[in-house]
């Protein structure tokens, strides 16, 4: 009896120390996503919900463990975390497989027929290693030096380059956006971002002719074209997506009642296009509910960032913020036909075991920052933050 009491007492004590509201927001988003996946399963025989629930349970358990660990200690193991991420990313070139509905060889086959996408774990590892890198440069007062910024660029170029070579340019784009947001939030001077922008513009012809394949070019050109042939090939998924969302109206057709969902009119609606299921069956209200959950989630992450006791904690929170905001904006842009389809999931909603489990690792990192308000490894460092960040991201 005493053991049972201590067990439940420990659970209660744990949740008292955590950001319970942040837990509730992420769990609510996950449950909402699972309901949409369950509704989508009427269109086929594959049980996406079962694998999603397994991944969520494992991810949640891992998040609890991570949250109990001091993030300062986790960051001290950056070499191990980075090494594991690099090893898994490189392993894809030797034992990687391609799964249905994708254009890249980015998965590893696990025992039991399960698959794992290393790039999802690498995103979380990148948050830790890059945050450690930023905090080190801040401590040495090198964030404004050319050499310091160059090392940050090289750091980000490693996963971007490797994942691009695997053919997963969507994930590579996410890493690029995370790099820009995290360095900007850290206070890296504006002139470096202008230089990067000019370099991208100058390299555009090379990117178009040498880097992008014909399918990627067609998806981009489709945004500025009304050609019927292109619409029926590269633009068909986005066209059907917009029709499904529009058909839902204000309140939707009803959960588990959407005829277009049942007929699988939107290809891969359980994954990148899960937003269309909400649009058709729950209407405008259901779509707004998803957006509201993301706004609340982002707000809580940024509040935790503001309350962190040192730059490392702030950078970790900003890293998770950059991951969520980047994937959300790009995914919704894809679904609404405002951006080309690049294969990016909607966080906490899309079907995908690797994504669901690894996202919760990110939640665990943010909770670790919240639960460890004192600096156990180093004295707080004064970091010069741009006025833009002070007035927006770090505002209460």
C-alpha positions as CSV (number, residue, x, y, z in Angstrom):
1,X,0.0,0.0,0.0
2,X,2.9,2.4,0.9
3,X,4.5,1.6,-2.5
4,X,1.3,2.5,-4.4
5,X,1.0,5.7,-2.4
6,X,4.6,6.7,-3.1
7,X,4.0,5.9,-6.8
8,X,1.0,8.1,-7.2
9,X,2.5,10.8,-5.0
10,X,5.6,10.9,-7.2
11,X,3.3,11.3,-10.3
12,X,1.5,14.2,-8.7
13,X,4.7,15.8,-7.6
14,X,6.1,15.5,-11.1
15,X,3.1,17.2,-12.8
16,X,3.3,20.0,-10.1
17,X,6.8,20.7,-11.3
18,X,6.0,20.7,-15.0
19,X,4.2,23.1,-17.3
20,X,0.9,21.3,-17.1
21,X,-0.8,23.6,-19.6
22,X,1.8,22.8,-22.2
23,X,1.3,19.1,-21.6
24,X,-2.5,19.5,-22.0
25,X,-2.0,21.5,-25.3
26,X,0.3,19.0,-26.9
27,X,-1.8,16.0,-25.7
28,X,-5.0,17.7,-27.0
29,X,-3.4,18.3,-30.4
30,X,-2.3,14.6,-30.5
31,X,-5.8,13.3,-29.5
32,X,-7.3,15.6,-32.1
33,X,-4.9,14.2,-34.7
34,X,-5.7,10.6,-33.8
35,X,-9.4,11.3,-34.2
36,X,-8.8,12.6,-37.7
37,X,-6.6,9.7,-38.6
38,X,-9.3,7.3,-37.3
39,X,-11.9,9.0,-39.5
40,X,-9.6,8.7,-42.5
41,X,-9.2,5.0,-42.1
42,X,-12.6,4.5,-43.6
43,X,-10.9,5.0,-47.0
44,X,-8.6,2.0,-46.8
45,X,-7.4,-1.1,-45.0
46,X,-4.2,0.2,-43.4
47,X,-4.4,0.8,-39.7
48,X,-2.5,4.1,-39.4
49,X,-4.0,4.8,-36.0
50,X,-2.5,1.8,-34.3
51,X,1.1,2.7,-35.3
52,X,0.4,6.3,-34.4
53,X,-0.8,5.4,-30.9
54,X,2.3,3.2,-30.3
55,X,4.6,6.0,-31.4
56,X,2.8,8.6,-29.2
57,X,3.0,6.3,-26.1
58,X,6.7,5.7,-26.7
59,X,7.3,9.4,-27.4
60,X,5.4,10.5,-24.3
61,X,7.4,8.1,-22.1
62,X,10.7,9.4,-23.6
63,X,9.5,13.0,-23.1
64,X,8.9,12.4,-19.4
65,X,12.4,10.9,-19.0
66,X,14.0,13.8,-20.9
67,X,12.1,16.4,-18.9
68,X,13.4,14.9,-15.7
69,X,17.0,15.4,-16.9
70,X,18.7,18.8,-16.6
71,X,18.9,20.3,-20.1
72,X,22.4,21.6,-19.1
73,X,23.6,18.0,-18.7
74,X,21.9,16.9,-21.9
75,X,23.7,19.7,-23.8
76,X,27.0,18.6,-22.3
77,X,26.5,15.4,-24.2
78,X,26.2,17.3,-27.5
79,X,29.1,15.2,-29.0
80,X,27.2,12.0,-28.3
81,X,23.9,13.3,-29.5
82,X,25.4,14.8,-32.7
83,X,27.3,11.6,-33.3
84,X,24.2,9.4,-33.1
85,X,22.3,11.8,-35.4
86,X,25.2,11.8,-37.9
87,X,25.5,8.0,-37.8
88,X,21.8,7.4,-38.4
89,X,21.7,9.9,-41.2
90,X,24.7,8.4,-42.9
91,X,23.3,4.9,-42.4
92,X,20.4,5.7,-44.6
93,X,22.8,5.8,-47.6
94,X,23.6,2.1,-46.9
95,X,20.5,0.5,-45.5
96,X,17.8,3.1,-46.3
97,X,14.6,2.2,-48.0
98,X,11.8,4.1,-49.8
99,X,8.2,3.8,-48.6
100,X,5.0,4.2,-50.6
101,X,4.1,7.8,-51.4
102,X,7.6,9.3,-51.0
103,X,10.2,10.4,-53.4
104,X,13.3,9.8,-51.2
105,X,15.1,6.9,-49.6
106,X,15.0,8.2,-46.1
107,X,13.8,5.3,-43.9
108,X,15.4,2.5,-42.0
109,X,13.6,-0.9,-41.7
110,X,13.3,-2.1,-38.1
111,X,12.5,-5.6,-36.8
112,X,8.8,-6.4,-37.0
113,X,8.3,-4.5,-40.3
114,X,8.4,-1.1,-38.6
115,X,10.2,1.8,-40.3
116,X,12.1,4.7,-38.8
117,X,12.9,8.1,-40.4
118,X,16.3,9.3,-39.0
119,X,15.7,12.9,-40.2
120,X,13.0,13.4,-37.6
121,X,15.3,12.5,-34.8
122,X,18.1,14.6,-36.3
123,X,15.8,17.6,-36.1
124,X,15.6,17.2,-32.3
125,X,19.3,16.5,-32.0
126,X,20.0,19.6,-34.1
127,X,18.1,21.7,-31.6
128,X,20.4,20.5,-28.8
129,X,23.7,20.7,-30.6
130,X,23.0,24.0,-32.3
131,X,21.8,25.5,-29.1
132,X,25.0,24.4,-27.4
133,X,27.0,25.9,-30.2
134,X,25.1,29.2,-29.9
135,X,25.5,29.4,-26.2
136,X,29.3,28.7,-26.5
137,X,29.7,31.5,-29.0
138,X,27.7,33.8,-26.8
139,X,29.8,32.9,-23.8
140,X,33.0,33.7,-25.8
141,X,31.4,36.8,-27.3
142,X,31.9,35.5,-30.8
143,X,28.3,35.6,-32.1
144,X,29.1,38.8,-34.0
145,X,32.3,37.6,-35.5
146,X,32.6,36.3,-39.1
147,X,34.4,33.1,-38.0
148,X,31.7,32.4,-35.3
149,X,28.9,32.8,-37.8
150,X,30.8,30.7,-40.4
151,X,31.0,27.8,-37.9
152,X,27.2,28.1,-37.4
153,X,26.7,27.9,-41.1
154,X,28.9,24.9,-41.4
155,X,27.1,23.2,-38.5
156,X,23.7,23.7,-40.3
157,X,25.1,22.7,-43.7
158,X,26.0,19.2,-42.6
159,X,22.4,17.9,-42.0
160,X,21.0,20.0,-44.8
161,X,23.5,18.6,-47.3
162,X,23.2,15.0,-46.2
163,X,19.4,15.0,-46.1
164,X,19.3,16.7,-49.5
165,X,21.5,13.9,-50.9
166,X,18.9,11.5,-49.6
167,X,16.3,13.3,-51.7
168,X,14.3,14.7,-48.8
169,X,14.4,18.4,-49.7
170,X,11.4,19.1,-47.5
171,X,13.3,18.1,-44.3
172,X,16.4,20.0,-45.6
173,X,14.2,23.1,-46.0
174,X,13.0,22.7,-42.3
175,X,16.7,22.6,-41.2
176,X,17.4,25.7,-43.1
177,X,14.6,27.6,-41.6
178,X,15.5,26.4,-38.1
179,X,19.0,27.7,-38.7
180,X,17.8,31.1,-39.7
181,X,15.3,31.5,-36.8
182,X,17.6,30.3,-34.1
183,X,20.5,32.5,-35.2
184,X,18.3,35.5,-35.6
185,X,16.8,35.0,-32.1
186,X,20.3,34.6,-30.7
187,X,21.2,38.1,-31.9
188,X,23.4,37.4,-34.9
189,X,23.8,40.6,-36.8
190,X,21.4,41.5,-39.7
191,X,24.2,41.9,-42.2
192,X,24.9,38.2,-42.2
193,X,21.3,37.4,-43.1
194,X,21.4,39.9,-45.9
195,X,24.5,38.2,-47.2
196,X,22.8,34.8,-47.1
197,X,19.8,36.2,-48.9
198,X,22.0,37.7,-51.6
199,X,23.9,34.5,-52.0
200,X,20.6,32.5,-52.4
201,X,19.4,35.0,-55.1
202,X,22.8,34.7,-56.9
203,X,22.7,30.9,-56.7
204,X,19.1,30.7,-57.9
205,X,20.0,29.7,-61.5
206,X,22.2,26.9,-60.2
207,X,19.6,25.8,-57.7
208,X,17.0,25.7,-60.5
209,X,19.1,23.8,-63.1
210,X,21.4,21.7,-61.0
211,X,19.7,21.1,-57.7
212,X,16.0,20.9,-58.4
213,X,14.6,18.0,-60.4
214,X,11.8,18.3,-63.0
215,X,9.1,17.4,-60.6
216,X,10.1,20.1,-58.1
217,X,10.3,22.6,-60.9
218,X,6.8,21.7,-62.0
219,X,5.4,22.0,-58.5
220,X,6.9,25.4,-58.1
221,X,5.7,26.6,-61.6
222,X,2.2,25.4,-60.8
223,X,1.8,28.2,-58.3
224,X,1.9,30.7,-61.2
225,X,0.2,28.6,-63.9
226,X,-3.4,27.6,-64.7
227,X,-2.3,24.9,-67.2
228,X,-4.9,22.1,-67.1
229,X,-2.3,19.4,-67.8
230,X,-0.2,20.5,-64.9
231,X,-3.3,20.8,-62.7
232,X,-4.3,17.2,-63.4
233,X,-0.8,15.9,-62.6
234,X,1.4,17.9,-60.2
235,X,-1.5,20.0,-58.9
236,X,-4.2,17.3,-58.5
237,X,-3.5,16.7,-54.9
238,X,-3.7,20.4,-54.0
239,X,-6.8,20.9,-56.1
240,X,-8.6,18.1,-54.3
241,X,-7.3,19.4,-51.0
242,X,-8.9,22.9,-51.6
243,X,-12.2,21.3,-52.7
244,X,-12.4,19.1,-49.6
245,X,-11.7,22.1,-47.3
246,X,-14.2,24.3,-49.1
247,X,-16.9,21.5,-49.0
248,X,-16.9,21.6,-45.2
249,X,-18.3,25.0,-44.9
250,X,-18.6,26.5,-41.4
251,X,-19.4,23.4,-39.3
252,X,-18.4,20.5,-41.7
253,X,-20.1,17.3,-42.8
254,X,-19.7,15.7,-39.4
255,X,-17.0,13.6,-37.9
256,X,-16.7,10.2,-39.7
257,X,-19.3,11.5,-42.2
258,X,-17.1,13.2,-44.9
259,X,-17.9,11.6,-48.3
260,X,-14.6,12.8,-49.8
261,X,-12.6,11.5,-46.9
262,X,-14.3,8.1,-47.3
263,X,-13.5,8.0,-51.0
264,X,-9.9,9.1,-50.4
265,X,-10.2,11.9,-52.8
266,X,-7.1,13.6,-51.4
267,X,-4.1,11.3,-51.8
268,X,-2.2,10.6,-48.6
269,X,-4.8,12.5,-46.5
270,X,-3.7,10.7,-43.4
271,X,-0.2,12.3,-43.6
272,X,0.8,15.6,-45.1
273,X,-2.8,16.5,-46.0
274,X,-4.5,15.6,-42.7
275,X,-5.8,19.2,-42.5
276,X,-8.2,18.4,-45.3
277,X,-10.0,15.8,-43.1
278,X,-10.6,18.5,-40.5
279,X,-11.7,21.0,-43.1
280,X,-14.3,18.6,-44.7
281,X,-15.7,17.0,-41.5
282,X,-15.4,19.8,-39.0
283,X,-15.4,22.8,-41.3
284,X,-14.0,26.2,-40.6
285,X,-14.5,25.7,-36.8
286,X,-12.4,22.6,-36.9
287,X,-9.6,24.3,-38.9
288,X,-9.6,27.3,-36.5
289,X,-9.3,24.9,-33.5
290,X,-6.1,23.4,-35.0
291,X,-4.7,26.9,-35.6
292,X,-5.6,27.9,-32.0
293,X,-3.8,24.9,-30.6
294,X,-0.7,25.9,-32.4
295,X,-0.9,29.5,-31.3
296,X,-1.3,28.4,-27.7
297,X,1.6,25.9,-28.1
298,X,3.9,28.5,-29.5
299,X,3.0,31.0,-26.8
300,X,3.8,28.5,-24.1
301,X,7.1,27.6,-25.6
302,X,8.1,31.3,-26.0
303,X,7.1,32.0,-22.4
304,X,9.3,29.1,-21.2
305,X,12.1,30.6,-23.4
306,X,11.7,33.9,-21.6
307,X,11.8,32.3,-18.2
308,X,15.0,30.2,-18.9
309,X,17.9,30.9,-16.6
310,X,20.5,31.0,-19.3
311,X,21.0,31.4,-23.1
312,X,21.2,27.6,-23.6
313,X,17.6,27.1,-22.3
314,X,16.3,30.0,-24.4
315,X,18.0,28.6,-27.5
316,X,16.5,25.1,-27.0
317,X,13.0,26.6,-26.7
318,X,13.5,28.8,-29.7
319,X,14.7,25.7,-31.6
320,X,11.5,23.8,-30.8
321,X,9.5,26.9,-31.7
322,X,11.3,27.2,-35.0
323,X,10.6,23.5,-35.8
324,X,6.9,23.8,-35.0
325,X,6.3,27.1,-36.8
326,X,8.3,26.1,-39.9
327,X,6.5,22.8,-40.4
328,X,3.1,24.3,-39.6
329,X,3.4,27.2,-42.0
330,X,4.8,25.1,-44.9
331,X,2.3,22.3,-44.4
332,X,-0.7,24.6,-44.4
333,X,0.8,26.5,-47.4
334,X,1.0,23.2,-49.2
335,X,-2.6,22.2,-48.3
336,X,-4.0,25.6,-49.3
337,X,-2.1,25.7,-52.6
338,X,0.1,28.7,-51.5
339,X,3.3,26.7,-51.5
340,X,4.6,23.7,-53.5
341,X,4.2,20.2,-52.1
342,X,7.5,19.3,-50.4
343,X,6.4,16.5,-48.1
344,X,6.3,18.1,-44.7
345,X,3.9,16.8,-42.0
346,X,1.6,18.9,-39.7
347,X,3.1,18.5,-36.2
348,X,1.1,16.4,-33.8
349,X,-1.6,15.8,-36.3
350,X,-0.2,13.9,-39.3
351,X,0.2,10.2,-39.3
352,X,3.8,9.2,-38.9
353,X,5.4,7.3,-36.1
354,X,8.9,8.8,-36.4
355,X,7.5,12.3,-36.4
356,X,5.1,11.8,-33.5
357,X,7.6,10.2,-31.2
358,X,10.4,12.6,-32.0
359,X,8.2,15.7,-31.5
360,X,7.5,14.5,-28.0
361,X,11.3,14.5,-27.4
362,X,11.2,18.1,-28.3
363,X,8.3,18.6,-25.8
364,X,10.5,16.9,-23.2
365,X,13.3,19.3,-23.8
366,X,11.1,22.4,-23.4
367,X,9.7,20.8,-20.2
368,X,13.2,20.3,-19.0
369,X,14.0,24.0,-19.4
370,X,10.8,24.8,-17.5
371,X,11.5,22.3,-14.7
372,X,15.1,23.5,-14.1
373,X,14.9,27.2,-13.4
374,X,18.3,27.3,-11.9
375,X,21.6,27.0,-13.8
376,X,23.3,23.8,-12.6
377,X,26.2,24.0,-15.0
378,X,27.3,27.6,-15.7
379,X,26.6,31.1,-14.5
380,X,24.0,33.0,-16.4
381,X,25.5,34.8,-19.5
382,X,24.5,38.2,-20.6
383,X,23.5,38.0,-24.2
384,X,22.9,40.9,-26.5
385,X,19.6,40.3,-28.1
386,X,18.2,42.4,-31.0
387,X,15.5,44.9,-30.2
388,X,13.2,43.0,-32.6
389,X,13.5,39.8,-30.5
390,X,13.2,41.7,-27.2
391,X,10.0,43.3,-28.4
392,X,8.4,40.3,-29.9
393,X,9.6,36.8,-29.2
394,X,10.6,37.4,-25.6
395,X,7.7,39.6,-24.7
396,X,5.3,38.2,-22.0
